[in-house]
Each structure stands twice: as structure tokens, then as C-alpha cells.
């Protein structure tokens, strides 16, 4: 049974930082892109960042470029999202996802999802 378990969410003031982690288990994730998506109240789920299975290539939404960094520990099937200079607009539930393919960014192409972790940024 495939499981993706997120951790690290919470409440932070604007300008602060948080580090999200996602532990994946239940299968081999070789060849899988790992991604982070987020969904704010009343809005659709949106792409945040993705990392290739090797960890060597990354992709970011324009809204987080320069502030967020995604990384992957293949040996531990773990992916992290370091979020700096957080803004109230970053407030959302953040989801970890895994999808087979190279650096995919479309949520429809991700087969596995975590339950999500809440990130709240106060002004």
C-alpha cells in the first residue's frame, strides 16, 4: 500500500520559514517525480514545485521561485520543501504527490497523494 505522509506544517508570521517533509512508502519510486501542490480555501489546487526521481532537476511555480526549494533523498524516499520569506498568500493546505514521469507538473499526472498539511502565514 502506497503512503505519502506530510509533516512540518504550522503557523508562521510573514517573512518566516517552514520546512515540509514527505515520507513515501509502499513501492519503489524510481522514475517517479515527487511534487508539492497547495490548495487555499475557495481556490483550485495548484502546482508548487517538483523534483525529478534523481533529484537533479527541479521545477517551480513562478509565485514561489527564489523563495522555496524542493529536494529529495532518494535513499529514504523523502522529499522536502524549504519555504522561506513566506507570505500570507502562501496560506494553504500543502500536498505531497508522486507521479511516474520526468518533472511532471500537471496534477492529473500524479497517481499518489498525501493527506495534506496546513500552512498558515499571518500578516
GILINGI-V547134 format. One record per run of one state. SS is the DSSP state (alpha for helix, beta for strand, coil for the rest). FROM is the first residue (numbers start at 1). LEN is the number of residues. If there is no record, write none. Layout:
{{SS/FROM/LEN} {SS/FROM/LEN}}
This chain:
{{coil/1/2} {beta/3/5} {coil/8/2} {beta/10/4} {coil/14/4} {beta/18/8} {coil/26/6} {beta/32/8} {coil/40/6} {beta/46/6} {coil/52/6} {beta/58/3} {coil/61/7} {beta/68/6} {alpha/74/3} {coil/77/1} {beta/78/6} {coil/84/4} {alpha/88/3} {coil/91/1} {beta/92/9} {coil/101/6} {alpha/107/3} {coil/110/2} {beta/112/2} {coil/114/3} {beta/117/6} {coil/123/1}}
